[in-house]
Amino acid sequence: MPLIRPFAPADQPGILDLILGIQRDEYGIAITAADQPDLTDIAGFYLPGAGGFWVAEEDGRIIGTIALKDIGQSQAALRKMFVASSHRGRAAGVAQALLDHLLDAAADRSLAQIYLGTTARFLAAHRFYEKNGFALVEAQHLPPAFPRMAVDTRFYEKSIEPAKAG
């Protein structure tokens, strides 16, 4: 199982390689790092407040990412969930480990709700989020501060149980 750990500035090149490779090569999206300013300032965009950015690392290589963007009102947006194709699937467990880590962090940080957006094409992602307790939500019911991406047409929300003291 890979190591799930917080983002470090030295991870930037590996994160860009992973995410841009998936976006361009697998999904044919004509997108660059310049189109995603959050990826050129991960610390400034994701780390304030209750936010965070984590990587899955194996043998010194970034094989997965997940981010939490604090949007105020005890709410956050799940962003940048990417797993290398070689490490996808239930058997690999990388996506589940990343999501579990994020949900634990959200509870520890007293967040009440997490929202996310995805495209209609990512059917495996829909099943994954639904299996993990995310419910479909109409776009008009998203919080005003939710950072919508132009490609997102399907939205989910999940209530977070507070972390147990102990």
Secondary structure, DSSP 8 states (H G I E B T S, - for coil): --EEEE--GGGHHHHHHHHHHIIIIIT-----GGG-HHHH-HHHHHSSTT-EEEEEEETTEEEEEEEEEEEETTEEEEEEEEE-GGG-STTT-HHHHHHHHHHHHHHHTT--EEEEEE-TT-HHHHHHHHHTT-EEE-GGGS-TT----TT--EEEEEE-------
